[in-house]
Amino acid sequence: MARPSWKDLVRVRVSAQPEGLWNMVVPYVYGPRLLQLTVVAKDDKGKDVSKKWKLSGTEEECSPDGSLENGTPQQQSLLVSTAPRGAMVGKIGGSTADLPDTSPAGAAGPYAGRKVFVSGTYTVVGLASTDCGPLFLTMNDSPKGFCNHSGDLWVLIEEAPL
């Protein structure tokens, strides 16, 4: 496979405390293509910004790769159970208010019909031809913890054809 030819899509602020649970960062993405997400140290105006955010006023800042401290007891109630608490996570499709379906009937997965992924500081996400919808990013935590979050991250999103 040839090396991807990346093209800037957007540089966007991701709030640790969005109005809903998820920040809508791109109104519509579609496959087939690759998306590359990188947490950057400059905002859209070129100003230096932090590459950390806070889960609460009583906890240390953490990177978008999350915190492994005190993450285990709440693991069942996190938005994405496969990512550390405090990690940046994303999804394609759905809404700003989506919660995972934890009912026994949710056998199609906790976010049936949506592509959910762990981003952290850097990731490349492959979109199939059937993947489409708004792109959302947020801090991974239990919904009750969102009122304690603070900070922002800036993310450069790039795309490349498949």
C-alpha positions as CSV (number, residue, x, y, z in Angstrom):
1,M,0.0,0.0,0.0
2,A,1.3,3.5,-0.8
3,R,2.0,5.9,1.9
4,P,-1.1,8.1,2.6
5,S,-1.1,11.6,1.2
6,W,-2.6,13.6,4.1
7,K,-4.6,16.8,3.6
8,D,-5.6,19.1,6.5
9,L,-9.3,18.8,7.2
10,V,-9.6,21.0,10.3
11,R,-7.9,22.1,13.5
12,V,-10.5,22.0,16.2
13,R,-10.9,22.6,20.0
14,V,-12.2,19.7,22.0
15,S,-13.7,20.7,25.3
16,A,-13.3,18.5,28.4
17,Q,-16.8,19.7,29.4
18,P,-19.0,19.9,26.2
19,E,-22.6,21.0,26.4
20,G,-23.6,17.3,25.8
21,L,-21.3,14.4,26.3
22,W,-19.6,14.6,22.9
23,N,-18.1,17.6,21.0
24,M,-19.2,17.6,17.3
25,V,-15.9,18.4,15.5
26,V,-16.8,17.7,11.9
27,P,-20.5,17.8,10.7
28,Y,-20.1,15.0,8.2
29,V,-17.3,12.5,7.3
30,Y,-17.7,9.6,5.0
31,G,-15.6,6.6,3.7
32,P,-13.8,5.1,2.2
33,R,-10.8,7.2,3.5
34,L,-8.4,7.5,6.4
35,L,-8.7,10.1,9.2
36,Q,-5.6,11.0,11.2
37,L,-6.1,12.7,14.5
38,T,-3.2,14.4,16.4
39,V,-3.4,16.4,19.6
40,V,-1.3,19.5,18.9
41,A,0.4,22.2,21.0
42,K,-0.9,25.2,18.9
43,D,-4.5,26.4,18.4
44,D,-6.1,27.5,15.2
45,K,-4.4,31.0,15.6
46,G,-0.9,29.5,16.2
47,K,-1.0,30.2,20.0
48,D,0.7,27.7,22.3
49,V,-1.9,25.5,24.2
50,S,-1.7,22.7,26.7
51,K,-1.8,19.1,25.6
52,K,-3.5,18.1,28.9
53,W,-6.9,18.4,30.5
54,K,-8.4,17.7,34.0
55,L,-10.9,15.1,35.1
56,S,-11.6,17.0,38.3
57,G,-10.3,19.7,40.6
58,T,-8.9,17.1,42.9
59,E,-7.0,15.1,40.3
60,E,-3.8,15.8,38.4
61,E,-4.0,16.8,34.7
62,C,-3.8,13.9,32.3
63,S,-2.9,13.6,28.7
64,P,-5.4,12.5,26.0
65,D,-4.0,9.0,26.6
66,G,-5.9,9.0,29.9
67,S,-5.2,8.2,33.5
68,L,-4.8,4.8,35.0
69,E,-5.2,6.1,38.5
70,N,-8.6,5.3,40.0
71,G,-9.9,4.1,36.6
72,T,-10.7,0.6,37.5
73,P,-13.8,1.0,39.8
74,Q,-15.6,3.2,37.3
75,Q,-14.6,1.2,34.2
76,Q,-18.1,-0.2,33.8
77,S,-19.7,3.3,33.6
78,L,-17.3,4.9,31.2
79,L,-18.5,6.1,27.8
80,V,-16.0,3.7,26.2
81,S,-15.1,0.8,28.5
82,T,-12.0,-0.2,26.4
83,A,-10.2,3.1,27.0
84,P,-8.7,4.6,30.2
85,R,-10.6,7.2,32.1
86,G,-9.6,10.7,30.7
87,A,-8.5,9.4,27.3
88,M,-9.8,11.2,24.2
89,V,-12.3,8.9,22.4
90,G,-14.3,9.4,19.3
91,K,-17.3,8.2,17.3
92,I,-18.8,8.6,13.9
93,G,-22.6,8.9,13.8
94,G,-25.1,9.4,16.6
95,S,-25.5,12.5,18.6
96,T,-23.9,14.7,21.2
97,A,-26.0,12.9,23.9
98,D,-25.2,9.3,23.1
99,L,-24.7,6.9,25.9
100,P,-23.6,3.3,25.4
101,D,-26.3,0.7,25.5
102,T,-25.5,-1.6,28.4
103,S,-28.7,-3.7,28.2
104,P,-28.6,-7.4,27.4
105,A,-30.4,-6.6,24.2
106,G,-27.4,-4.4,23.2
107,A,-25.6,-7.4,21.7
108,A,-24.8,-5.5,18.5
109,G,-22.3,-3.5,20.7
110,P,-22.6,-0.6,23.1
111,Y,-23.0,1.9,20.2
112,A,-24.8,-0.1,17.6
113,G,-24.7,1.6,14.2
114,R,-21.8,3.9,15.1
115,K,-18.1,3.6,14.7
116,V,-16.5,4.2,18.1
117,F,-12.7,4.4,18.6
118,V,-10.1,5.4,21.1
119,S,-8.0,8.3,19.9
120,G,-5.6,9.3,22.6
121,T,-2.8,11.6,21.5
122,Y,-2.6,10.2,18.0
123,T,-4.6,7.7,15.9
124,V,-5.4,6.8,12.3
125,V,-9.0,5.6,11.7
126,G,-10.0,3.8,8.6
127,L,-13.5,4.5,7.3
128,A,-15.2,1.9,5.2
129,S,-17.5,2.9,2.4
130,T,-20.5,2.5,4.8
131,D,-19.1,4.7,7.6
132,C,-20.6,8.1,7.6
133,G,-22.0,10.8,9.8
134,P,-20.8,13.5,12.2
135,L,-17.4,13.1,13.9
136,F,-17.5,13.5,17.7
137,L,-14.7,13.6,20.2
138,T,-14.7,13.7,24.0
139,M,-13.0,12.8,27.3
140,N,-13.7,9.3,28.4
141,D,-15.5,9.3,31.8
142,S,-18.7,8.3,33.4
143,P,-21.5,10.7,32.5
144,K,-21.8,11.9,36.1
145,G,-18.1,13.0,36.0
146,F,-18.5,15.4,33.1
147,C,-19.5,18.3,35.4
148,N,-16.0,18.1,37.1
149,H,-13.9,18.3,33.9
150,S,-11.9,21.3,32.8
151,G,-9.6,22.2,30.0
152,D,-9.5,21.8,26.2
153,L,-7.4,20.0,23.7
154,W,-6.6,21.1,20.1
155,V,-6.8,18.4,17.5
156,L,-5.5,18.4,14.0
157,I,-7.7,16.2,11.8
158,E,-6.3,15.2,8.4
159,E,-7.7,12.9,5.7
160,A,-6.3,10.7,3.0
161,P,-8.1,8.7,0.3
162,L,-7.9,4.9,0.3
